[in-house]
Amino acid sequence: MSRPDPRMVPRQPMARAESLIAWTGLDRSKEKERRLYEAKALNIDTLHYLLEIADVVTEGRIDPHRATERFFGSTVITIDLARAEITDEVNADLAARLLKSLGSDLRGKRAIETRVHREIARLLGARTSNDFEAQTAFRSTGTVISITADFDSALVDERATAL
């Protein structure tokens, strides 16, 4: 899967803010209801929320024994629906339905790949490649969903990006 190189994307000029304080984060007072399914379709915004609050563990290693260095590893994303602030009735049936959706909904697959790519970037920093391959497996136990992604990523040559 190919993503645009963030270093090559033209940036917009910074906004001017004089004597103002910028506060980031969730404003709980304006928070809307989070439903996992709306009109029988997966709500992608709620899925993004679940991926953000999930427990994530990533491990990997660089394999220098090939012509080009590659990073191999795994990411495990654990979503506990009972802990999430969603308005759906949380039970094993909801977890099973989400599990089925994650395997078939292209938007859900893309959201998971993006989360895995962010984890790779967290580990590799400037050596993160935009191209990687991942094989993903899903399983659930009660209201807990586990997503395991085994990935293989090329590395960006540090010497080529140094200015």
C-alpha positions in Angstrom: 0.0 0.0 0.0 1.5 3.4 -1.0 1.0 6.6 0.8 2.3 10.1 -0.2 5.6 10.9 1.3 4.9 13.5 4.1 8.2 15.3 3.3 7.1 15.9 -0.3 3.6 17.2 0.4 3.4 21.0 0.1 2.5 22.7 3.3 0.0 25.5 3.9 1.3 28.6 5.6 0.9 28.7 9.4 -2.1 30.6 10.7 -1.5 33.7 12.7 -2.6 33.7 16.3 -1.8 36.6 18.6 -2.3 36.5 22.3 -4.4 33.4 22.0 -4.2 30.0 23.7 -4.7 26.9 21.5 -6.2 24.0 23.5 -6.2 20.5 21.9 -8.0 17.4 23.0 -11.5 16.1 23.3 -14.1 18.6 24.5 -16.3 16.2 26.5 -19.1 18.8 26.9 -19.7 18.8 23.1 -19.3 15.1 22.6 -21.9 13.5 20.5 -23.3 10.0 20.9 -20.9 7.4 19.5 -22.7 4.5 17.8 -20.7 1.7 16.3 -23.4 1.0 13.7 -25.7 3.4 12.0 -28.2 2.1 9.5 -26.6 -1.3 9.5 -23.3 0.2 8.4 -20.1 0.5 10.4 -19.6 4.1 11.7 -16.0 4.8 10.7 -15.6 7.8 13.1 -16.4 5.5 16.0 -14.0 2.9 14.7 -11.3 5.6 14.6 -12.2 6.4 18.2 -11.9 2.8 19.2 -8.5 2.5 17.5 -7.2 5.6 19.3 -8.2 4.3 22.8 -7.0 0.8 22.1 -4.0 -0.8 23.8 -1.3 -1.2 21.2 1.9 -3.2 21.4 4.4 -3.2 18.5 7.7 -5.1 18.2 10.0 -5.7 15.3 13.6 -6.0 14.1 15.6 -4.9 11.2 16.9 -7.6 8.9 20.2 -6.4 7.5 21.0 -9.7 5.7 19.2 -8.8 2.4 20.3 -6.4 -0.4 18.1 -3.8 1.2 17.3 -3.5 4.9 13.8 -4.4 5.9 11.8 -4.0 9.1 9.8 -7.0 10.2 7.4 -7.0 13.1 4.0 -7.3 14.6 1.4 -4.9 16.0 -1.3 -6.1 18.4 -4.3 -3.8 18.8 -6.6 -4.7 21.7 -10.0 -3.0 21.8 -12.1 -3.5 25.0 -15.6 -2.5 24.0 -16.8 -2.6 27.6 -14.3 0.2 28.4 -15.2 2.3 25.4 -17.7 5.2 25.6 -20.1 4.0 22.9 -23.9 4.1 23.1 -24.4 0.6 21.5 -25.3 -2.2 23.9 -21.9 -3.8 24.5 -22.0 -7.6 24.5 -20.3 -10.5 22.7 -22.7 -10.2 19.8 -21.6 -6.6 19.1 -17.9 -7.8 19.3 -18.7 -10.6 16.8 -20.4 -8.2 14.5 -17.5 -5.8 14.6 -15.1 -8.6 14.0 -17.0 -9.6 10.9 -17.0 -6.0 9.7 -13.3 -5.5 10.2 -12.6 -8.4 7.9 -14.9 -7.1 5.1 -15.3 -3.3 5.3 -12.6 -1.6 3.2 -12.7 1.6 5.3 -12.1 -0.4 8.4 -9.2 -2.2 6.8 -7.7 1.2 5.8 -8.2 2.6 9.3 -6.3 -0.4 10.8 -3.5 -0.1 8.2 -3.1 3.6 9.0 -2.9 2.8 12.8 -0.2 0.1 12.1 1.7 2.6 9.9 1.7 5.1 12.7 3.1 2.5 15.0 5.9 1.7 12.5 6.7 5.4 12.2 6.8 5.7 16.0 9.5 3.0 16.1 11.5 3.9 13.0 11.2 7.7 12.9 12.8 9.2 9.8 13.6 5.7 8.4 9.8 4.9 8.0 8.8 4.0 4.5 5.4 4.7 3.0 5.3 1.3 1.5 4.6 -1.7 3.7 2.7 -5.0 3.6 0.7 -6.3 6.5 -1.3 -9.6 7.1 -4.0 -9.0 9.6 -5.9 -11.5 11.8 -8.8 -10.8 14.0 -10.2 -12.6 17.1 -12.5 -11.8 19.9 -13.0 -13.0 23.5 -16.2 -11.7 25.0 -16.2 -7.9 24.4 -12.5 -7.7 23.7 -11.3 -7.7 20.1 -7.7 -8.4 19.3 -6.2 -7.3 15.9 -2.8 -8.7 15.0 -0.9 -7.3 12.1 2.4 -8.9 10.9 4.2 -6.4 8.7 7.2 -6.1 6.4 8.4 -2.6 5.6 11.3 -1.2 3.6 13.5 1.3 5.3 14.3 4.8 4.0 18.1 5.3 3.7 19.1 7.9 6.2 21.9 9.2 4.1 19.5 9.9 1.2 17.3 12.1 3.4 20.0 14.0 5.2 20.4 17.6 4.0 
